[in-house]
Amino acid sequence: MKPLRSMVLIAGLTAILGGCAWNAPMSEVTGNLYSHVNKDMYATGILAIDGEYTYYNPTTITPGRHVLRVQGLAPNWADAAKELTLDAEPCKRYYIAGYRVNPVTRDWEPKVDVVMPISGCPAGGGGGGSTNRY
């Protein structure tokens, strides 16, 4: 009876872990800062993608053109959401940052700061042999 219980447990774990894997090449966007060196660069919040509100960070998107509604997270930027058009490639993670145009004013622009490959992505865009998404 023990071998049957072990087989059921292994089958269940395989099904659970298989649900976490991507079956198609995807992309991700995040408002987290990749580097804290540039003092004119701030973290952002991704409010919406193509008009659909998002609550996850990072957010998984399909490859292709998307319009991001980005909120600056620096002081005094609370009411200044802006849009950024992004052409997402498969198996890439995009770090979206807010760049200060002038240190005296509230002007800022959302920009793609860093693009990193996602390891374990089915299209082979991720480097290394890890199957971990992060």
KAJO-V664544 format. One line per field, one symbol per residue. phi: phi as a letter, one per 40 degrees, with the letter a starting at -180 (. if undefined). psi: psi as a letter, one per 40 degrees, with the letter a starting at -180 (. if undefined). burial: I if it has 9 or more other ideal C-beta (glycine too) atoms within 8 Angstrom, else O. A space follows every 50 residues. Layout:
# KAJO-V664544
phi=???
psi=???
burial=???
This chain:
# KAJO-V664544
phi=.ccccccccccccccccccccccbcbbbbaccccbbccccbbcbbccabf gccbbbacbcbcchcbbbcbbcbcdgbcbbcbbbcbccccgbbbccbbbc caccbccabcaccbbbcccgcccgcccgbcbccb
psi=ddddddddddddddddddeeiheihiiiiieihdifdheehiiihhdihf ehiieihihhiiiahihhhhhheiieedegiiihhhghiifihhhhihhh dhediehihhihdihiihieideediiieiehd.
burial=OOOOOOOOOOOOOOOOOOOOOIOOIIIIIIIOIOOOOOOOIIIIIIIIIO OOOIOOOIIOIOIOOIIIIIIIIIOOIOOIIIIIOIOIIIIIIIIIIIII OOOOOOOIOIIIIOOOIIIIIOOOIIOOOOOOOO
